[in-house]
């Protein structure tokens, strides 16, 4: 099953994009966010673990990353 179909099966909220992600409220350092957006961590075969309390933007960060590739 392709990525788009898996995201649809998960019921991924497509309204969560980097345009709607508020970097001012994020605790993710701007340099780290830039690195994540570059997706070079995928090419480098690095793992990504995103954790945080409910309501801190973890899902909002992961959804657009999943859509980028």
Secondary structure, 3 states (H helix, E strand, C coil): CCHHHHHHHHCCCCCCCCCCCCCCCCCCCHHHHHHHHHCHHHHCCCCCCCCCCCCCCHHHHHHHHHHHC
